[in-house]
Amino acid sequence: MTITQTVDIPASRRITIDVPREVPVGKAVLTFTPVSQAECPLCAKYRDPITGELRFNAKTIAAIQEGRAMMRGEIPAKWYNSLEEMLVDLDADD
């Protein structure tokens, strides 16, 4: 079985991999092959032309920071019983 997925390697050079359930438990080989920016024009327009890092809008940055704060235990995680409940909360933040 071979699964190919394109990922962005951040400046920290650290990535977390969630392995799909269909991959059997045991040893596996991970291979990293650089991909030129020309192969991903959609991603390229969201990259900083100087650093090459992905750029996000203010709302996305705030969501990332909130998620990281939840993972560190600084703020309680949010739980929802339905998609509708989550969307109401999401709209309330605006």
MODELLER restraints for C-alpha pairs under 7 A, 6 or more apart:
rsr = mdl.restraints
at = mdl.atoms
rsr.add(forms.Gaussian(group=physical.xy_distance, feature=features.Distance(at['CA:9:A'], at['CA:15:A']), mean=6.95, stdev=0.5))
rsr.add(forms.Gaussian(group=physical.xy_distance, feature=features.Distance(at['CA:37:A'], at['CA:44:A']), mean=6.24, stdev=0.5))
rsr.add(forms.Gaussian(group=physical.xy_distance, feature=features.Distance(at['CA:46:A'], at['CA:54:A']), mean=5.67, stdev=0.5))
rsr.add(forms.Gaussian(group=physical.xy_distance, feature=features.Distance(at['CA:46:A'], at['CA:55:A']), mean=5.51, stdev=0.5))
rsr.add(forms.Gaussian(group=physical.xy_distance, feature=features.Distance(at['CA:47:A'], at['CA:53:A']), mean=5.37, stdev=0.5))
rsr.add(forms.Gaussian(group=physical.xy_distance, feature=features.Distance(at['CA:47:A'], at['CA:54:A']), mean=4.33, stdev=0.5))
rsr.add(forms.Gaussian(group=physical.xy_distance, feature=features.Distance(at['CA:47:A'], at['CA:55:A']), mean=5.54, stdev=0.5))
rsr.add(forms.Gaussian(group=physical.xy_distance, feature=features.Distance(at['CA:48:A'], at['CA:54:A']), mean=6.17, stdev=0.5))
rsr.add(forms.Gaussian(group=physical.xy_distance, feature=features.Distance(at['CA:48:A'], at['CA:55:A']), mean=6.14, stdev=0.5))
rsr.add(forms.Gaussian(group=physical.xy_distance, feature=features.Distance(at['CA:69:A'], at['CA:75:A']), mean=6.04, stdev=0.5))
rsr.add(forms.Gaussian(group=physical.xy_distance, feature=features.Distance(at['CA:70:A'], at['CA:76:A']), mean=5.93, stdev=0.5))
rsr.add(forms.Gaussian(group=physical.xy_distance, feature=features.Distance(at['CA:70:A'], at['CA:77:A']), mean=5.42, stdev=0.5))
rsr.add(forms.Gaussian(group=physical.xy_distance, feature=features.Distance(at['CA:80:A'], at['CA:86:A']), mean=5.82, stdev=0.5))
